[in-house]
Amino acid sequence: MTIGWMAKLVHFVSLESRRESNSWHKVTLVRVVKSFSMCVQDLMDSWIDSGDAIAALDVYKAVVGPMEPNVILAVIDCRDAIAGKFSVEFIRPYSVPTTALDFLALQRRGPLDLQDLADSDYLKSAAIPALIEVIHNKRPSFTKGNATFESCKIIYEQLLIPQKSSVGRGEWCILLSKIDLLLAEVPKFHAEGFDLCILQLLTEGASQKEIAAKMDLSYRTIEHRIERLKARIGAKNLQHLVALWITSNL
């Protein structure tokens, strides 16, 4: 009896030890993904500690590692006298699956000149002025904003960091950007009367039955009007309808 009890105890302790060991190994394998704000802080600290005319890698290595899929890390070569010929190399590409804009194909092309981007209006109104300002001031710039790029509306946050240079301008800028929202641009979609009420309630999460009850209309009437709205704007489903309506009014 005593030997059997002791054997069971030893077996139990052995199992518990194995469980603890396995749990410890699982914890050590977890990949820590840095938040965008943490990346901004680490990149700024690295730039502050950097010396004059240092390589871009020596600055951005502070944030190389797992990041959120909507974060972009890139180095912009600013040595050319013409801003349109500045080239961009993506270190950490945008990787959120989307059909609105083929970011992956754009980033796979390797280093590309700004002037090779199809959207010249975006370059002239947003990208190039921001770069020139940072290079001229020789100071980092953090901005939040929205822009239209290749028929997509983008809401973003971005940090631009120039190379420190006591003589002349820096040769590179580091771009750290987070795309908060990416939506395909659609024509202005005007709704009024019942349709406006339906769309408003859909954005609030109401079901078709709830909309019918609130508007004192039949379920079939609401269903029919929603199908007409979807056909009118080219929406694939209810979620797509709401997204397109919101986008068209931004």
N, C-alpha and C positions, 0 to 999 in steps of 0.2 A: 504493500500500500504506500509506504513512505517513498520507495524508489519510483513508483509510478507517478506520484504527486510531484516529486522533484523533477522528473523528466518533463512533465507537462509545463512546469514553471519555466524550465530552461528553454523549452520550445517557444513559449509565449514571449519571453524576453527577446529571443532571437528574432521573432517576427516583428516585434515593435522596433527593434534596432534597425531592421531592414527598411521598415516603413519610414522611419526618421531619416535614414540615409538617402532613400529614394526621393523624399520630399525635399531634402537639402539640394540634391542634384537638380531637381526640377526648378527650384528657385534660382539657382545660379545660371540656368540656361535662358531665363527670361530676358528679352531684349528691351532695354529702356529707350523709349522714343521721346526725344526732346520736344518740348512745346516750342512754338514759334517765338514766344516772348523770351524763353530761356536761350534760344539760339541767337536772338538779337543781342541779349546781354553778353553772352559769351563772345560773340563776334566783335562787339564794341570794346570789351576788355582786351581782347587780343590785339585790336588795332591800336588802342591806347598804349599798350606795352611794346608795340613794334617800333623798329628803328626806321631811319630814313632810307628810302629806295629799296625796301625789303620786297621779296617776292610775294605774290598773292597767296601762294600755297602756305606760306609761313603764318599768314593771318587766318585764312579760312579753315585751316586744319583743326581749329578749335571747335568747329561745328560738324566736322565730317563724322557721319554715323547715322543711325536710324532717325528719320524725320517723318513728320506727317506727310501723307501722299499729296497734299495740296501745296506743299512748300517747294520753291525753286531756289537752287543755289547756282550761280553762274559767275564767270569772270569775263569782263568786257575789256578787250585790248583797245586802249585809247591812244595809241602812238601815232596814228595817221592824222594828218592835218585836217582832213575832211571828216566831219563827224559821221556822215553816212557810211564811211568805210571802216568805222569801228567794228571789230568782230566779237562775236559772243560764243563762249564755250560753256556748255551746260555741265556742271559738276554733279548736281543732283536734280534730275528732271522732275517735272510735274507728272504724276502717275495716277491721277484719279480717272477711272474709265469714263469716257464721254464721247458722244457722237457730234456734239456741237462744234468742236474745233479739234483738228488733228494735231494736238500738241506733240504726241509721240513722234510722228513723222518729221515734224519741224525740228525737234531736239536731236533726232538720230542723224541729222545731216552733218553733225560735227560742227566745228567752228564756222559761223556764217556771218557775213557782213550785214549790218543793219539795213543797208540799202537793198538787200536781197529779199527782205520781208515784203510781202505783197501789199500790206496796208501802209501806204506812204503818209496818209493823214494822221494816223496814230503816231508815227515817227516824228513828224513835224510838230504836232501839237503837244505831245506828252513825253515820249521816250528821250529824244535828243535834247530838248531843253533841260530836262532833269539832270541828264548826264553832264551837260556843259556847266550847269550851275554848281554841281558838286566838284567838278574838276577845277573850276575857277576859284571857288571858296576854299578848297582843300580841307573840307570838313564833311563828315558823314551827314546824311539827310534821311530822316524817317518820315514817310508820308502815308496817308490813307486816302483812297479816292476811288473813282470809277472811270472806266474808259471803254471805248468801243474799238475792238480789234478784230479784223476780218469777219465782220457781221456778227460778232458776239459781244455782249455786254459783260464786262468783268468788274467785280468789286474786289479791291485788293488792299494789302498793306505791304510796304516795301522799305527796305533799308539799302541805301547806296553808300558804299565806303570807298573813298579814293586812296590811292597810294600816297604815302607821305613823301614829300619831296621839297627839300629846302631850296633847290635850284630848278626853276622851270616847273612845268606841270607834271603830274604823275602819269605813269604809263598804263595803269589799269584801274578799274573799278570793280568792286565785288557787289553783286546784286543778291540780296536775300529777300524773297518775296513770298507772300502767302495769298493765294487766290481764295477769297471767302465765298464767292459766288460766280458761276459761269453760266450764262444763259444765251441761247441763240436769239439774235435780234429778230423781231417780227414787226410787221406794219402795225400802225396804231389801230387798236381794236376798240371801237366805240360801242357801248351797250347802254341801254336805257330801259325804263319801265320794269316789266317783269324780269327781263333778262339780267338787268343790273342787280336786282334783288337776289336772283338765283346765284349769280356769281359771287356776290358778297357773302351769302350764307355758305357757299361751298368753301370759300377761303377761311371761314370760321370753323370748318370741320363738320358741318351739318350733313346728314344723309338726305337722299332724295325724299324719303318719307317724312323726315323732319321739316324739310323745306316746304313740302306740300301742306303740312299741318300749319306751319307758321304763316303761309301765304293764303291759306283757305282755298287751295286749289286741289284738284285730283292728282293722284300720283302719276297717272298716265300723262296728264298735261305737263307736269314738271319733266318727266322722262322725255317727252317729245321735244320740249323746248331745249333741253340739254343736248339732245342729239343734233338739233339744228345749230346750236352754238358750236359744237364740236366740228361739224361739217364746214361751218363758216370760217373758222380759224385754222382748220387742219389739225385738230387735236386727236391723238390716238386713244385717249381715255380721260377719265375725270381729272386725275392728277395733272396730266399734260395740259388740259383745258385751263385749269387754274394757273399753272406756271406761265402759260402763254399770255393769258390775260394780264397777269401782274407785270410780266416783262414788257408788254406793249404799252404799259402806262408808266414805266419808270422814266 
